[in-house]
Amino acid sequence: MIDFKGKSAVITGGASGIGLGIATALANQGCNIAITDINEKKGQAAVKELAKKGVKALFIHHDVTKEADWDTVIATLKKAFPPVDYAFNNAGIILQPAPLTEIKVKDWEWIISVNMWGALFGLRKFTELMEQQDINGHIVTTSSTAAASVTSTWVPYCVTKVAVLRMVEGYQAEANLFGKTKIKYSAIMPAVVYSNIGNSETYRLPEYATSDVPAVEQPNIQPGSPEGDSMGMITTELAVERILKQVSYGHTYIYTHRDLTSALILSETNSLLLNNPPTDQAVFNGAHYAKKAARP
Ligand SMILES: NC(=O)c1ccc[n+]([C@@H]2O[C@H](COP(=O)([O-])OP(=O)(O)OC[C@H]3O[C@@H](n4cnc5c(N)ncnc54)[C@H](O)[C@@H]3O)[C@@H](O)[C@H]2O)c1
């Protein structure tokens, strides 16, 4: 596994969950960290802890849906941070589960803005930055196992994450075809990992407000609880250990639950080739895959 000591990484949505887990694990190995996030308070608290590990730790306030914010992030990185070896394009949100007939246009706009536009801006801006810095950079964008097949009541999330996956594949395919860049592109496809994503409503941007959605922070489902196990949930630390190992190997597709994701991809491929109705992820037994997830 590659040693991240002395390297530098930027992580969008790094104030919480998987992003914060990646930041902490990298800082433990001596990697300099820049966290960007819309949550100023959590972001500042996170960099304070990271700096105690003896690495350079920087927080930049950032709404990933706004191109002007991206320009500030890139300018700050150029001015106040070493060349970026790793960019984790990680920020993302989820809507509360609901049938398609009940999902509002504003809900679609919000999730598309954060998950799709946020990832696309990241791919564009981090590519430009790394090309200017002329280094063998690695851009790691977070898609989801939700990109592998449809899940009833989570359809907007599946739609945005399959788009993210195609963007990453497109960037890598063109890097191979045109040979103009030294950048490596990867997509993380997590299944269920402990984080604060169930509280995404508390980060809803005001321009996408709807009147009937409560934005009150709820306790997170715990890994190891009956509900967590039924979804195959694993801890952030275990997910990050698996993610960073695969990043260091330079894998294009990065899994937290390889068996589950493979099963869903095979099932989706069979649907397409055999003209079968699509398989709903909800039919999979999460607990079964949680047990299997012990070997990624
Ligand atoms: N946790 C899971 O089970 C899971 C599964 C598959 C994919 N993912 C993906 O992993 C990534 C990280 O999510 P997480 O689970 O750690 O959730 P999280 O809610 O704990 O962290 C997401 C972070 O993104 C930030 N954010 C939200 N909107 C933003 C915006 N407009 N601009 C900038 N930052 C913003 C939040 O403040 C938060 O710090 C997301 O892309 C998510 O879709 C998570």
Ligand as a Chemical Component Dictionary entry (heavy atoms), coordinates in Angstrom:
data_LIG
# 
_chem_comp.id                   LIG 
_chem_comp.type                 NON-POLYMER 
_chem_comp.pdbx_formal_charge   0 
_chem_comp.three_letter_code    LIG 
# 
loop_
_chem_comp_atom.comp_id 
_chem_comp_atom.atom_id 
_chem_comp_atom.alt_atom_id 
_chem_comp_atom.type_symbol 
_chem_comp_atom.charge 
_chem_comp_atom.model_Cartn_x 
_chem_comp_atom.model_Cartn_y 
_chem_comp_atom.model_Cartn_z 
_chem_comp_atom.pdbx_ordinal 
LIG N1  N1  N 0  -22.906 6.912  4.021  1  
LIG C1  C1  C 0  -23.306 6.087  3.067  2  
LIG O1  O1  O 0  -23.882 5.027  3.347  3  
LIG C2  C2  C 0  -23.039 6.424  1.630  4  
LIG C3  C3  C 0  -23.309 5.430  0.665  5  
LIG C4  C4  C 0  -23.045 5.712  -0.659 6  
LIG C5  C5  C 0  -22.508 6.918  -1.031 7  
LIG N2  N2  N 1  -22.282 7.871  -0.080 8  
LIG C6  C6  C 0  -21.718 9.146  -0.502 9  
LIG O2  O2  O 0  -20.616 9.478  0.307  10 
LIG C7  C7  C 0  -20.411 10.900 0.273  11 
LIG C8  C8  C 0  -20.210 11.399 1.698  12 
LIG O3  O3  O 0  -21.448 11.268 2.414  13 
LIG P1  P1  P 0  -21.536 10.823 3.944  14 
LIG O4  O4  O 0  -22.295 9.574  3.958  15 
LIG O5  O5  O -1 -20.226 10.876 4.579  16 
LIG O6  O6  O 0  -22.538 11.948 4.493  17 
LIG P2  P2  P 0  -22.373 13.137 5.564  18 
LIG O7  O7  O 0  -23.688 13.827 5.550  19 
LIG O8  O8  O 0  -21.881 12.609 6.856  20 
LIG O9  O9  O 0  -21.251 14.070 4.925  21 
LIG C9  C9  C 0  -21.517 14.860 3.780  22 
LIG C10 C10 C 0  -20.856 16.231 3.928  23 
LIG O10 O10 O 0  -21.198 16.989 2.750  24 
LIG C11 C11 C 0  -21.459 18.337 3.173  25 
LIG N3  N3  N 0  -22.328 19.031 2.207  26 
LIG C12 C12 C 0  -23.671 18.874 1.997  27 
LIG N4  N4  N 0  -24.107 19.741 1.074  28 
LIG C13 C13 C 0  -23.007 20.459 0.668  29 
LIG C14 C14 C 0  -22.806 21.493 -0.275 30 
LIG N5  N5  N 0  -23.820 22.004 -0.998 31 
LIG N6  N6  N 0  -21.553 21.974 -0.440 32 
LIG C15 C15 C 0  -20.515 21.482 0.299  33 
LIG N7  N7  N 0  -20.647 20.523 1.218  34 
LIG C16 C16 C 0  -21.889 20.002 1.392  35 
LIG C17 C17 C 0  -22.120 18.184 4.529  36 
LIG O11 O11 O 0  -22.015 19.385 5.290  37 
LIG C18 C18 C 0  -21.336 17.025 5.134  38 
LIG O12 O12 O 0  -20.233 17.493 5.892  39 
LIG C19 C19 C 0  -21.640 11.482 -0.433 40 
LIG O13 O13 O 0  -21.305 11.745 -1.785 41 
LIG C20 C20 C 0  -22.641 10.348 -0.367 42 
LIG O14 O14 O 0  -23.594 10.420 -1.384 43 
LIG C21 C21 C 0  -22.531 7.650  1.242  44 
# 
loop_
_chem_comp_bond.comp_id 
_chem_comp_bond.atom_id_1 
_chem_comp_bond.atom_id_2 
_chem_comp_bond.value_order 
_chem_comp_bond.pdbx_ordinal 
LIG N1  C1  SING 1  
LIG C1  O1  DOUB 2  
LIG C1  C2  SING 3  
LIG C2  C3  SING 4  
LIG C2  C21 DOUB 5  
LIG C3  C4  DOUB 6  
LIG C4  C5  SING 7  
LIG C5  N2  DOUB 8  
LIG N2  C6  SING 9  
LIG N2  C21 SING 10 
LIG C6  O2  SING 11 
LIG C6  C20 SING 12 
LIG O2  C7  SING 13 
LIG C7  C8  SING 14 
LIG C7  C19 SING 15 
LIG C8  O3  SING 16 
LIG O3  P1  SING 17 
LIG P1  O4  DOUB 18 
LIG P1  O5  SING 19 
LIG P1  O6  SING 20 
LIG O6  P2  SING 21 
LIG P2  O7  DOUB 22 
LIG P2  O8  SING 23 
LIG P2  O9  SING 24 
LIG O9  C9  SING 25 
LIG C9  C10 SING 26 
LIG C10 O10 SING 27 
LIG C10 C18 SING 28 
LIG O10 C11 SING 29 
LIG C11 N3  SING 30 
LIG C11 C17 SING 31 
LIG N3  C12 SING 32 
LIG N3  C16 SING 33 
LIG C12 N4  DOUB 34 
LIG N4  C13 SING 35 
LIG C13 C14 SING 36 
LIG C13 C16 DOUB 37 
LIG C14 N5  SING 38 
LIG C14 N6  DOUB 39 
LIG N6  C15 SING 40 
LIG C15 N7  DOUB 41 
LIG N7  C16 SING 42 
LIG C17 O11 SING 43 
LIG C17 C18 SING 44 
LIG C18 O12 SING 45 
LIG C19 O13 SING 46 
LIG C19 C20 SING 47 
LIG C20 O14 SING 48 
# 
